């Protein structure tokens, strides 16, 4: 039997929610006499076999949440603390932590500040993931509900682990790296299940507690998009992990060679996101080596790697543009522009 888990993301700082000098935990803000955290759990509890609440390293937060769960008689909820990853924090680490602390086949990520998720919508996301690695709502304007998605755990865990080792913090990189993604229109079957789309009400500031308005993108598209960009080989994921490990211990030339080898293999498979990353990190390793050893003869190789990375990100962006997934296209274009900017910097040295 396929097992399902919910990963409740409850470690955010809630900066937009703060109005006083003393920090207020948004997850404990009350709506209809219940904390947002409790709403998030109650909405999903019947749809899954396991609930994991992920918090940051604030120890008092764990104790406080445990007391809240006891008060509202929420049983068998696992509260876990973000794993430690050098130079990285935020929702990607929270997702990675949740994936590590469950054995479920599929996991639904739910921000603690999404208090009105319809259980039927949750079930729909689980059902629609099918043979894909990710199922995520996409509005007609190409915006994604990035933190409200179903992940195939084994695949997402490998991807999130690698991204964290490479110090990439955007959670939507999990989607970009998954290759097989089901983009689900909120205006299609989801709206039939939840006519007012209250599942997408997100509490960012205190005013949202009274307005309770879902984000909505312009347009009327009700079509889902099934994007299949090919198989991500476990061998190449491991190769990128090995390259990252070499980089971390200062073996920069060995790391650059591994990144280059992976880039070429990924590019040959049209896995442009991963090819772009591999070429980008080849360039970074060579650039670090050049600076440490004053080896000017690596200059052209650094420039070539950055340009190849930019080309891969451009091709990735084109795929997303063709499928109306404009948010991910923007991410890819931003990566392209960054790599091109590095080449321009090199030209002035």
C-alpha positions in Angstrom: 0.0 0.0 0.0 1.3 3.4 -0.9 2.1 5.5 2.2 1.5 9.2 2.4 3.0 11.8 4.7 2.5 15.5 5.3 5.5 17.7 6.0 4.4 20.8 7.9 6.9 23.6 7.4 6.8 25.5 10.6 10.3 27.0 11.0 9.9 30.3 9.3 10.8 33.7 10.8 7.5 35.3 9.7 9.2 38.7 9.1 6.1 40.3 7.4 4.0 39.2 10.3 5.9 41.1 12.9 4.5 44.4 14.2 6.0 44.6 17.7 9.5 44.5 19.1 8.9 41.1 20.6 8.9 38.4 18.0 5.6 36.6 17.4 5.4 33.0 16.1 3.1 33.2 13.2 2.3 29.5 13.4 0.7 30.2 16.8 -1.5 33.1 15.6 -5.1 32.1 16.1 -7.8 31.8 13.4 -11.2 30.9 14.7 -9.7 30.2 18.1 -7.1 27.8 16.9 -3.5 28.3 16.0 -2.6 28.2 12.3 -0.4 25.2 13.0 -3.4 23.3 14.4 -5.5 24.1 11.3 -2.7 22.9 9.0 -2.4 19.6 10.8 -6.2 19.0 11.2 -6.8 19.7 7.5 -4.4 17.0 6.4 -4.4 14.4 9.1 -7.1 12.2 7.6 -5.4 12.2 4.2 -2.0 10.9 5.3 -0.5 8.1 7.3 2.0 10.3 9.1 2.5 14.0 9.9 6.0 15.5 10.4 6.3 19.1 11.7 9.6 20.7 10.9 10.9 23.5 13.0 14.1 25.5 13.2 16.8 25.2 15.9 14.8 27.2 18.4 14.4 24.6 21.2 11.6 26.5 22.9 9.6 26.2 19.7 9.6 22.4 19.9 8.4 22.5 23.5 5.7 25.0 22.7 4.4 23.1 19.7 4.3 19.9 21.8 2.2 21.6 24.4 -0.1 23.0 21.7 -0.6 19.5 20.1 -1.4 18.1 23.5 -3.9 20.8 24.2 -5.8 20.1 20.9 -5.4 16.4 21.3 -3.4 15.9 18.2 -1.7 12.5 18.5 1.1 10.8 16.8 2.6 14.0 15.3 6.4 13.9 14.9 8.2 17.2 15.6 11.7 17.4 14.2 14.4 20.1 14.0 16.1 21.3 10.8 19.2 19.3 10.0 22.4 21.3 10.0 23.8 22.2 6.5 26.7 24.5 6.2 25.7 28.1 5.1 22.1 27.1 4.4 18.7 27.4 6.0 15.1 28.0 5.0 12.4 26.0 3.4 14.6 23.8 1.2 16.4 22.5 4.4 13.0 22.1 6.1 11.8 20.0 3.2 15.0 17.9 3.2 14.6 17.4 6.9 11.0 16.2 6.6 12.0 13.8 3.7 14.7 12.3 5.9 12.4 11.7 8.9 9.6 9.8 7.1 9.5 6.6 5.1 6.4 7.4 3.2 6.3 6.9 -0.6 4.9 10.4 -1.2 5.0 13.5 0.9 2.9 16.6 0.8 4.6 19.8 1.9 2.3 22.3 3.7 3.4 25.6 5.1 2.1 26.1 8.6 0.6 29.4 7.5 -1.8 27.8 5.0 -4.7 27.1 7.4 -7.6 26.3 5.0 -6.3 23.4 2.8 -9.2 21.4 1.7 -8.6 17.6 2.3 -10.1 16.8 -1.1 -7.5 19.1 -2.7 -4.7 17.3 -0.8 -6.0 13.9 -2.0 -6.2 15.3 -5.5 -2.5 16.3 -5.4 -1.6 12.9 -4.2 -3.6 11.1 -6.8 -2.4 13.2 -9.7 1.3 12.8 -9.0 1.0 9.3 -10.7 4.3 8.5 -12.5 5.7 12.0 -11.9 8.1 13.0 -9.2 6.3 16.2 -8.3 2.7 17.5 -8.4 2.4 21.2 -7.8 -0.4 23.8 -8.5 0.4 26.3 -11.2 -1.7 29.4 -11.8 -2.5 30.6 -15.3 0.2 33.3 -15.1 2.8 30.6 -14.5 3.2 31.1 -10.8 3.6 28.1 -8.6 2.4 27.2 -5.1 6.0 26.1 -4.5 5.7 25.0 -0.9 2.4 23.2 -1.4 3.3 20.2 -3.5 3.5 16.4 -3.4 6.9 14.8 -3.8 8.0 11.3 -4.6 10.1 10.9 -1.5 13.0 8.9 -2.8 13.6 11.1 -5.8 13.0 14.4 -4.0 15.3 13.3 -1.1 18.2 12.7 -3.5 17.6 16.0 -5.3 17.2 18.1 -2.1 20.3 16.5 -0.5 22.4 17.3 -3.6 21.0 20.9 -3.8 21.9 21.4 -0.1 25.4 20.2 -0.6 25.7 22.7 -3.5 24.3 25.4 -1.2 21.4 26.1 -3.4 18.5 27.5 -1.3 15.5 27.8 -3.6 12.9 25.1 -2.9 11.7 25.4 -6.5 15.1 23.9 -7.6 13.6 20.6 -6.4 11.0 21.0 -9.1 13.5 22.0 -11.7 15.7 19.0 -10.8 12.9 16.4 -10.7 12.4 16.3 -14.5 9.0 14.6 -14.3 6.5 17.2 -13.0 2.7 17.4 -13.1 1.6 21.1 -13.0 -2.0 21.3 -11.8 -4.3 24.2 -12.7 -6.1 25.6 -9.6 -8.9 26.6 -12.0 -9.6 23.1 -13.2 -10.5 20.1 -11.0 -9.1 21.8 -7.9 -11.7 24.6 -8.2 -14.4 22.0 -8.5 -13.2 20.5 -5.2 -12.7 23.9 -3.6 -14.8 26.5 -5.4 -13.5 29.5 -3.4 -9.9 28.2 -3.6 -9.5 28.7 0.1 -6.8 26.0 0.0 -4.5 28.7 -1.2 -5.1 31.2 1.5 -1.7 32.1 2.9 -1.2 34.2 6.0 1.8 36.5 5.5 0.8 39.5 7.7 -1.8 40.0 10.4 -4.3 41.6 8.0 -4.5 38.3 6.2 -6.1 36.7 9.2 -9.3 38.7 8.5 -9.1 39.0 4.7 -8.5 35.3 4.0 -7.9 35.9 0.2 -6.2 33.3 -1.9 -3.5 34.3 -4.3 -4.8 34.1 -7.8 -3.0 34.5 -11.1 -4.5 36.2 -14.1 -5.9 34.1 -16.9 -8.4 31.3 -17.3 -6.4 28.2 -18.2 -7.8 25.0 -16.6 -5.3 22.7 -18.3 -2.8 20.6 -16.4 0.7 20.3 -17.8 2.5 17.0 -17.6 6.2 17.8 -18.2 8.6 14.8 -18.7 12.2 15.9 -19.3 13.7 12.4 -19.0 15.2 10.2 -16.4 17.7 11.5 -13.9 20.4 8.8 -13.5 21.3 7.9 -9.9 24.9 7.5 -11.1 25.1 11.1 -12.2 23.5 12.4 -9.0 26.2 10.5 -7.1 28.9 11.9 -9.4 27.7 15.4 -8.6 27.7 14.6 -4.9 31.3 13.3 -5.2 32.3 16.4 -7.0 30.8 18.6 -4.3 32.6 16.6 -1.6 35.9 17.1 -3.5 35.2 20.8 -3.6 34.4 21.0 0.1 37.8 19.5 1.0 39.7 21.8 -1.4 40.4 19.3 -4.2 39.3 21.9 -6.7 40.9 20.5 -9.9 39.5 17.0 -9.2 36.1 18.5 -8.4 36.1 20.6 -11.6 36.9 17.5 -13.7 34.0 15.6 -12.1 31.6 18.5 -12.7 32.7 18.7 -16.3 32.2 15.0 -16.9 28.7 15.2 -15.4 27.9 18.3 -17.3 28.6 16.7 -20.6 26.6 13.6 -19.7 23.6 15.6 -18.5 23.8 17.8 -21.6 23.7 14.7 -23.9 20.5 13.7 -22.1 19.0 17.2 -22.5 18.9 17.5 -18.7 19.7 21.2 -19.0 19.1 22.2 -15.3 21.7 19.7 -14.1 24.0 20.4 -17.0 23.9 24.1 -16.2 24.6 23.4 -12.5 27.5 21.1 -13.3 29.2 23.6 -15.7 28.5 26.4 -13.3 30.3 24.6 -10.5 33.1 23.5 -12.8 33.7 27.2 -13.4 33.5 28.1 -9.7 36.0 25.4 -8.8 38.4 26.5 -11.5 38.0 30.1 -10.5 38.8 29.3 -6.9 41.8 27.4 -7.9 42.9 30.2 -10.2 42.7 32.7 -7.4 44.5 30.5 -4.9 47.3 29.4 -7.2 47.5 32.4 -9.6 47.1 30.0 -12.5 46.2 32.3 -15.3 46.2 29.5 -17.9 42.8 28.3 -16.5 41.1 31.6 -17.5 39.7 30.4 -20.8 38.4 27.2 -19.3 36.5 29.2 -16.6 35.0 31.4 -19.2 33.9 28.4 -21.3 32.3 26.7 -18.4 30.3 29.7 -17.4 29.1 30.2 -21.0 28.1 26.6 -21.3 26.2 26.9 -18.0 24.4 30.0 -19.3 23.5 28.1 -22.5 22.1 25.2 -20.6 20.0 27.5 -18.4 18.8 29.3 -21.5 17.6 26.0 -23.0 15.9 25.1 -19.7 14.1 28.4 -19.7 12.8 27.9 -23.2 11.2 24.6 -22.2 9.4 26.2 -19.3 8.3 29.1 -21.4 6.8 26.7 -23.9 4.8 25.1 -21.1 3.7 28.4 -19.5 5.7 27.8 -16.4 7.0 31.3 -16.2 8.2 31.2 -12.6 10.7 28.4 -13.3 11.6 30.1 -16.6 12.5 33.2 -14.6 14.7 31.2 -12.2 16.5 29.6 -15.2 17.0 33.0 -16.8 18.3 34.5 -13.6 20.9 31.6 -13.4 21.8 32.3 -17.0 22.3 36.0 -16.3 24.4 35.3 -13.3 26.8 33.1 -15.2 27.1 35.6 -18.0 27.8 38.3 -15.5 30.7 36.3 -14.2 32.2 36.2 -17.7 31.9 39.9 -17.9 33.7 40.3 -14.6 36.5 38.1 -15.8 36.9 40.2 -19.0 37.8 43.3 -16.8 40.5 41.5 -14.9 
